[in-house]
């Protein structure tokens, strides 16, 4: 009897599926045994909680959690775990699963209806520790949250965005309000310029202060700006540079006292008469704890500063020996500022004198840079104002040199007519070209008017 060729193919396919299942089972067993060995070594409760924390704070943690979950469930099903080990493991996995569910809700829940309403946004908080509000956004991560909300408001027909940021690191008891955003910027931003604040006060508000809510305290709007790989922003991004500058142009308005500080710095150092202006931001202290997980050498920034100055002067046809060069330096490390002055001279290098900087013996305690350093002895208001002045002054030239930092990401966004060099490693440097204002027209036909530091 001759077999039907189709039957033979079906038999081969079934055999292949069986082999695949056996291979998968072996891989699961190997994964499970590896996880079990680690868990036995450090203790199951510690292991389970560690998986939950890793998942909360890192991208790779999510992969580890999924692998652990699969392996652990397989092990329980096969009774590979002794009974006394099952409860703490499953308890830890339940906690991690709770975090996973909350995060999934933030990204996939139904979008709120904001059309014709005023969105009210609050400080974003990390999921862990649950509800404690102990770990909140830094100032410029919060500003990215604002810009993401503005982009969302435009796309979804909201009437405006009102910001209510209260945080122990920036809310100042000596000010009239705890809303630190209002110290530096107008807190209500309206999409329709014909609308007044009085008109907006009559509109319905949508508050994003809940924890388990789309774009709430455990979600926020940062991901809209960050795009697919937030750790590499602004090399990768969700909102392009001209559009981001338009958001700043249209809605982010500096308070007069902040604008005056910027004007004073520009006049004091005669920036209008300079042949080359370069902004350099070196974020040190705890940066090795974040992407790209290493401390960049000072020399990398010295080299890029030299290259930027040479390129600007060459383009202008100005001889270096006769050129007036200005370099604005923003840093949390006093050593870096001293090194820049030594390398380029005190006449060229200038900085905001009120901005705090740390010495080497103070770096370890600065787990979030200057935000929470016990060695920064200035009021919360001044801590915020100096950071904003630094960020805007960094964008006052023809070229910005920066590492991984939300502060200088804000500078990157506030002036498209400026080259940017991003240094993520000794040999990982990316140059983003300038975009002349006249060619930075948005798809709706609107062109950014001017960099943020020139606003009235």
C-alpha positions in Angstrom: 0.0 0.0 0.0 1.4 3.3 -1.1 1.3 6.2 1.4 -0.1 9.5 0.5 2.8 12.0 0.3 0.7 14.4 2.3 0.4 11.8 5.1 4.1 11.4 5.1 4.6 15.2 5.4 2.1 15.3 8.2 3.9 12.5 10.1 7.2 14.3 9.7 5.6 17.5 10.9 4.2 15.8 14.0 7.6 14.2 14.7 9.2 17.6 14.4 6.7 19.1 16.8 7.4 16.3 19.3 11.2 17.0 19.0 10.6 20.7 19.5 8.5 20.1 22.6 11.2 17.9 24.0 13.9 20.5 23.3 11.7 23.2 24.9 11.2 21.0 27.9 15.0 20.4 28.3 15.6 24.2 28.0 12.9 24.9 30.6 14.5 22.3 32.9 18.0 23.7 32.4 16.6 27.3 33.1 14.7 26.1 36.1 17.7 24.3 37.5 20.0 27.3 37.0 17.5 29.6 38.8 17.0 27.0 41.5 20.8 26.8 42.1 21.0 30.6 42.5 17.9 30.6 44.7 19.4 27.9 46.9 22.6 29.8 47.2 21.1 33.1 48.4 17.8 31.9 49.8 14.4 31.7 48.1 12.8 34.8 49.7 15.8 37.0 48.8 15.8 35.5 45.3 12.1 36.2 44.7 12.3 39.7 46.0 15.5 40.4 44.0 13.7 39.3 40.8 10.8 41.7 41.6 13.2 44.6 42.1 15.3 43.8 39.1 12.1 43.7 37.0 11.0 47.0 38.4 14.2 48.9 37.7 15.8 47.3 34.6 15.0 46.1 31.1 16.9 42.9 31.5 15.0 42.3 34.7 11.8 41.7 32.8 13.5 39.0 30.8 14.8 37.4 34.0 11.3 37.6 35.6 9.7 35.9 32.7 12.3 33.2 32.6 12.1 32.7 36.4 8.3 32.6 36.3 8.3 29.9 33.6 10.9 27.9 35.3 9.4 28.2 38.7 5.9 27.2 37.6 7.3 24.3 35.7 9.2 23.2 38.8 6.2 23.5 41.0 4.2 21.5 38.5 6.9 18.8 38.4 7.2 19.0 42.2 10.9 19.8 41.8 10.7 22.2 44.8 10.6 21.0 48.3 7.3 22.1 49.9 9.0 24.6 52.3 10.4 26.5 49.4 7.2 26.8 47.4 5.5 29.5 49.5 8.2 32.2 49.6 9.0 31.7 45.9 5.3 32.0 44.9 4.9 35.0 47.3 7.8 36.8 45.6 6.5 35.9 42.2 3.1 37.2 43.1 4.7 40.5 44.1 6.6 40.7 40.9 3.4 39.8 39.0 1.6 42.7 40.7 4.3 45.1 39.4 4.0 43.5 36.0 0.3 43.9 35.9 0.4 47.6 37.0 3.0 48.4 34.3 0.9 46.6 31.7 -2.1 48.6 32.8 -0.1 51.9 32.4 0.8 51.0 28.8 -2.4 49.3 27.6 -5.3 50.6 29.5 -8.1 52.6 27.8 -7.0 56.1 27.0 -8.8 58.8 29.1 -11.1 61.2 27.4 -9.4 64.6 27.5 -11.0 66.4 24.5 -12.0 69.9 25.4 -10.8 69.4 29.0 -7.8 70.6 31.1 -5.3 67.9 31.9 -3.8 68.2 35.4 -0.5 66.3 35.8 1.4 65.4 38.9 4.9 64.2 39.8 5.6 60.7 38.5 6.7 58.2 41.0 8.5 54.8 40.7 6.4 51.8 41.4 8.8 50.5 44.0 8.4 51.0 46.9 4.7 50.8 46.5 2.9 54.1 47.1 5.6 55.5 49.3 6.4 58.4 47.0 10.0 58.2 48.1 11.5 57.9 44.6 10.2 60.6 42.3 11.4 62.2 39.1 14.3 64.6 38.9 13.6 68.1 37.7 14.3 67.5 34.0 12.7 64.1 33.9 9.7 65.9 35.2 10.0 68.5 32.4 10.1 65.7 29.9 6.9 64.5 31.5 5.4 67.9 30.9 6.4 68.0 27.2 5.0 64.5 26.7 1.7 65.7 28.3 1.7 68.7 25.9 2.2 66.5 22.9 -0.5 64.2 24.1 -2.9 67.2 24.7 -2.3 68.4 21.2 -2.9 65.0 19.7 -6.1 64.3 21.7 -7.8 67.7 21.6 -7.3 68.8 25.2 -7.9 72.4 26.0 -4.8 72.7 28.1 -2.4 71.3 30.6 -2.0 72.4 34.2 1.1 71.2 36.2 1.0 70.5 39.9 4.4 69.2 40.9 5.1 68.7 44.6 8.3 67.1 45.6 10.5 67.1 48.7 13.6 67.9 46.7 12.3 71.1 44.9 9.1 72.3 46.8 10.4 75.1 49.0 8.6 76.0 52.3 9.7 79.7 51.8 7.7 80.0 48.6 3.9 80.8 48.5 3.0 77.4 47.1 4.4 73.8 47.1 4.0 73.5 43.4 7.6 73.9 42.4 6.9 74.0 38.6 5.1 77.4 39.2 8.3 78.8 40.6 10.0 78.8 37.2 7.3 78.4 34.6 3.6 79.4 34.0 1.7 76.4 35.5 -1.3 76.5 33.1 -0.6 76.1 29.3 -3.6 76.5 27.0 -3.7 74.9 23.5 -5.9 77.7 22.1 -4.1 81.1 22.6 -7.4 82.9 22.4 -8.5 81.2 25.6 -7.8 82.9 28.9 -7.1 81.5 32.3 -10.6 82.5 33.4 -12.0 80.5 30.5 -10.0 77.5 31.4 -11.1 77.6 35.0 -14.7 76.9 33.8 -13.7 73.7 32.0 -13.8 70.2 33.3 -10.4 68.8 34.5 -8.9 65.4 34.1 -6.6 64.6 36.9 -3.7 62.2 36.5 -3.0 61.8 40.2 -4.1 58.2 40.6 -1.5 55.5 40.8 -3.2 52.8 38.7 -4.3 54.9 35.8 -3.1 55.4 32.3 -0.4 58.1 32.5 -0.9 58.4 36.2 1.7 58.6 38.9 3.2 55.2 38.0 3.0 55.9 34.3 3.4 59.5 33.2 4.0 60.9 29.8 7.8 60.5 29.5 7.5 57.5 27.3 5.9 59.6 24.6 9.1 61.7 24.3 11.5 58.8 25.0 10.4 56.6 22.1 11.4 53.0 21.7 14.7 53.1 23.7 14.5 55.7 26.4 18.0 54.9 27.7 19.4 56.3 24.5 17.3 59.4 24.2 17.8 61.7 22.3 19.6 59.5 19.8 16.4 57.6 19.7 13.1 59.5 20.4 9.4 59.4 20.2 9.0 63.1 19.2 11.4 64.7 16.8 13.6 67.7 17.7 11.7 70.4 15.7 8.4 69.3 17.2 9.9 69.2 20.7 11.2 72.8 20.2 7.7 73.8 19.1 6.2 72.5 22.3 8.7 74.6 24.2 8.1 77.6 21.9 4.3 77.5 22.2 3.8 76.5 25.8 6.8 76.6 28.2 7.1 80.2 29.5 9.8 81.2 31.9 9.1 83.3 34.9 10.7 86.8 34.6 13.2 86.3 37.4 14.6 83.2 35.7 14.8 84.9 32.4 16.6 87.8 34.0 19.3 85.5 35.4 19.9 84.2 31.8 20.0 87.7 30.4 22.5 88.8 33.0 24.9 85.9 32.2 24.7 86.6 28.5 25.5 90.3 29.0 28.2 89.7 31.6 30.2 87.4 29.2 29.3 89.3 26.0 28.0 86.3 24.1 26.8 88.5 21.3 30.4 89.4 20.5 31.8 85.9 20.6 33.1 84.1 17.5 32.4 80.6 18.9 30.1 79.5 21.7 30.1 76.0 23.0 28.1 74.5 25.8 29.6 71.5 27.7 27.6 69.5 30.2 29.5 66.9 32.2 27.2 64.9 34.5 29.4 62.9 36.9 28.8 61.7 40.5 26.4 58.7 40.2 26.2 58.4 36.4 28.0 55.0 36.4 24.8 53.6 38.0 22.8 54.5 34.9 23.1 53.8 31.2 25.8 53.5 29.8 26.9 52.3 33.2 30.4 53.8 33.1 32.1 57.1 34.1 33.2 59.0 31.0 36.7 60.5 31.1 37.2 64.2 31.3 39.5 63.9 28.3 36.7 62.8 26.0 34.9 66.1 26.7 38.1 68.1 26.3 38.7 66.5 22.9 35.2 67.1 21.7 35.3 70.7 22.9 38.5 71.3 20.9 36.9 69.8 17.8 33.7 71.8 18.1 35.6 75.1 18.5 37.8 74.3 15.5 34.8 73.4 13.3 32.9 76.6 14.2 35.9 78.9 13.5 36.7 77.1 10.3 33.1 77.5 9.1 33.4 81.2 9.9 36.8 81.6 8.5 38.2 83.0 11.8 41.8 82.4 12.9 41.9 80.7 16.3 44.6 83.0 17.7 42.4 86.0 17.1 39.0 84.4 17.9 36.9 85.2 20.9 35.8 81.8 22.2 33.3 81.2 25.0 32.6 77.8 26.7 29.7 77.5 29.1 30.3 74.7 31.5 27.6 73.0 33.6 28.7 70.1 35.8 28.1 68.5 39.2 31.9 67.9 39.6 34.1 70.8 40.6 37.1 68.9 39.3 35.7 68.9 35.8 35.2 72.6 35.9 38.7 73.2 37.2 40.0 70.9 34.4 38.2 72.9 31.7 39.5 76.2 33.0 43.1 74.7 33.0 42.7 73.4 29.5 40.9 76.4 27.8 41.6 79.3 30.1 39.6 81.4 32.5 38.8 84.0 29.8 37.1 81.4 27.7 35.3 79.2 30.3 32.4 80.6 32.2 29.7 79.1 34.4 26.8 80.0 36.6 28.4 80.8 40.0 25.3 80.0 42.0 25.1 76.4 40.7 26.3 73.8 43.3 29.2 71.4 42.5 30.6 68.5 44.5 34.1 67.4 45.4 35.4 63.8 45.0 34.7 62.9 48.7 31.1 63.9 48.2 30.3 61.9 45.0 29.3 58.6 46.7 26.5 60.1 48.8 25.0 61.7 45.7 22.9 58.8 44.5 20.8 61.1 42.3 23.4 63.7 41.6 22.7 67.1 43.0 19.0 66.4 43.5 19.4 64.6 46.8 23.0 65.1 47.8 23.4 65.9 51.5 26.3 68.2 50.5 24.2 70.6 48.5 23.5 73.4 51.0 21.2 75.7 49.1 17.4 76.0 49.3 15.1 73.9 47.1 14.1 76.9 45.0 17.7 77.8 44.2 18.5 74.2 43.5 15.8 74.2 40.8 16.5 77.6 39.4 20.3 77.0 39.0 19.6 73.8 37.1 17.2 75.5 34.7 19.6 78.4 34.1 22.4 75.9 33.4 20.2 74.0 30.9 19.2 77.0 29.0 22.6 78.5 28.9 24.0 75.2 27.5 21.8 75.8 24.4 23.0 79.4 23.9 25.8 78.5 21.4 26.5 76.8 18.1 27.5 73.4 19.6 26.5 71.4 22.7 28.6 68.6 24.1 26.9 66.3 26.5 26.6 62.9 28.1 23.6 61.0 29.4 21.4 63.6 31.2 17.8 64.8 31.2 19.1 68.3 32.0 21.1 68.7 28.7 18.4 66.7 26.9 16.3 69.8 27.6 19.0 71.9 26.1 19.1 69.7 23.0 15.4 70.3 22.6 15.4 74.1 23.2 17.5 75.0 20.2 17.5 73.0 17.0 19.9 75.5 15.3 22.8 73.9 17.2 25.0 70.8 16.7 25.0 68.3 19.5 27.6 65.7 20.3 26.5 62.9 22.6 29.2 61.0 24.5 27.9 57.6 25.8 31.4 56.0 26.0 35.0 56.6 25.2 34.4 55.4 21.6 30.6 55.9 21.5 30.1 59.4 20.3 27.2 60.6 18.1 26.9 64.0 16.4 23.4 65.3 15.7 23.4 68.0 13.1 21.8 71.4 13.6 18.4 72.1 11.9 18.1 75.7 10.7 15.0 77.3 12.1 13.6 78.1 8.7 13.8 74.4 7.7 12.4 73.1 11.0 8.8 73.6 9.9 6.4 71.2 11.5 3.9 69.2 9.4 1.2 71.7 10.4 3.2 74.5 8.8 4.4 76.1 12.0 8.1 77.0 12.4 9.9 77.5 15.8 10.5 81.2 16.4 13.6 81.2 18.5 15.6 79.3 21.1 14.1 79.3 24.6 16.9 81.6 26.0 15.7 84.4 23.7 12.1 84.3 24.9 10.6 87.5 26.2 
